[in-house]
Amino acid sequence: MSFKKQYLKSKPVCKVVFKLSKEEAKNADSVRLLGDFNNWDVNAEPMKKLKNGDFTATLDLAKDNDYQFRYLLDDSAWENDWEADLYVPSPISLEDNSVISI
């Protein structure tokens, strides 16, 4: 699990590329990236599955914000990003949410 941040000079946003390896995704057929940036919508578009089985998604996120997020594997199992900037208790489960700071 990882993400790369690229701050844009022309806009107050950061282009973030999220990546989840095949192993980290536990060989899931689909992965959704859910969080504050899409209102935790379980119907959000799945991440793109690459030929090698990894998953990727690119988002433009507004600067000077923190965003909580998690990965939803096969619409049934939640997974954190263990390289997140921070972790905070989830308001709806006993597990923490990952946080990315922009």
C-alpha positions as CSV (number, residue, x, y, z in Angstrom):
1,M,0.0,0.0,0.0
2,S,1.2,3.4,-0.8
3,F,0.4,6.7,-2.2
4,K,2.4,9.4,-4.0
5,K,1.6,13.1,-3.6
6,Q,2.3,15.6,-6.4
7,Y,1.5,19.2,-5.6
8,L,0.4,21.3,-8.5
9,K,1.8,24.8,-8.9
10,S,-1.1,26.0,-11.0
11,K,-3.9,24.9,-8.6
12,P,-4.4,24.6,-4.8
13,V,-4.7,20.8,-5.2
14,C,-2.5,17.7,-4.8
15,K,-2.6,14.8,-7.3
16,V,-2.5,11.6,-5.2
17,V,-1.9,8.2,-6.8
18,F,-3.1,5.4,-4.5
19,K,-1.7,1.9,-5.1
20,L,-2.5,-1.4,-3.5
21,S,-0.5,-4.5,-4.5
22,K,-2.2,-7.8,-5.4
23,E,-0.9,-9.3,-2.2
24,E,-2.1,-6.3,0.0
25,A,-5.5,-6.6,-1.7
26,K,-5.5,-10.3,-0.7
27,N,-6.1,-11.3,-4.3
28,A,-9.4,-9.4,-4.4
29,D,-11.3,-9.0,-7.7
30,S,-12.3,-5.4,-6.9
31,V,-11.1,-2.7,-4.6
32,R,-12.9,0.6,-3.8
33,L,-11.1,3.6,-2.3
34,L,-13.6,5.1,0.1
35,G,-13.2,8.2,2.3
36,D,-14.0,11.7,3.1
37,F,-13.3,12.7,-0.5
38,N,-16.2,10.6,-1.8
39,N,-18.5,10.6,1.2
40,W,-17.6,6.9,1.9
41,D,-19.9,6.0,-1.0
42,V,-19.8,2.2,-1.3
43,N,-21.0,2.6,-4.9
44,A,-17.9,4.6,-5.8
45,E,-16.1,3.5,-8.9
46,P,-13.6,0.7,-8.2
47,M,-9.9,1.3,-8.4
48,K,-8.3,0.3,-11.7
49,K,-7.0,-3.3,-11.7
50,L,-3.7,-3.6,-13.5
51,K,-2.6,-6.6,-15.5
52,N,-0.3,-7.7,-12.6
53,G,-3.2,-7.7,-10.2
54,D,-2.3,-4.4,-8.4
55,F,-4.9,-1.7,-8.0
56,T,-4.5,2.0,-8.6
57,A,-6.5,5.2,-8.4
58,T,-5.7,8.9,-8.9
59,L,-7.4,11.7,-7.1
60,D,-7.0,15.5,-7.0
61,L,-7.4,16.5,-3.4
62,A,-7.6,20.1,-2.0
63,K,-4.6,21.3,-0.1
64,D,-4.5,22.0,3.6
65,N,-6.8,19.2,4.5
66,D,-6.8,15.8,6.1
67,Y,-8.8,13.0,4.5
68,Q,-9.8,9.8,6.3
69,F,-10.0,6.7,4.0
70,R,-9.9,2.9,3.8
71,Y,-9.9,0.3,1.0
72,L,-13.0,-2.0,0.6
73,L,-12.0,-5.4,-0.8
74,D,-14.6,-7.3,-2.8
75,D,-17.3,-5.1,-1.2
76,S,-16.9,-7.0,2.1
77,A,-13.6,-6.6,3.8
78,W,-12.0,-3.3,5.0
79,E,-8.2,-2.6,4.8
80,N,-6.1,0.3,6.0
81,D,-3.2,1.8,4.2
82,W,-0.3,1.0,6.5
83,E,1.8,3.8,5.1
84,A,-0.8,6.4,5.9
85,D,0.2,9.8,7.4
86,L,-1.9,9.2,10.5
87,Y,-4.6,6.9,11.9
88,V,-7.7,7.9,13.8
89,P,-10.5,5.9,15.5
90,S,-13.4,5.3,13.1
91,P,-16.7,6.7,14.4
92,I,-18.5,3.6,13.1
93,S,-16.2,0.7,13.8
94,L,-13.6,-0.5,16.3
95,E,-10.9,-0.2,13.8
96,D,-8.9,3.0,12.9
97,N,-9.2,4.9,9.6
98,S,-6.2,5.8,7.5
99,V,-5.5,9.5,7.1
100,I,-3.7,11.3,4.3
101,S,-2.6,14.9,5.0
102,I,-2.4,17.3,2.1
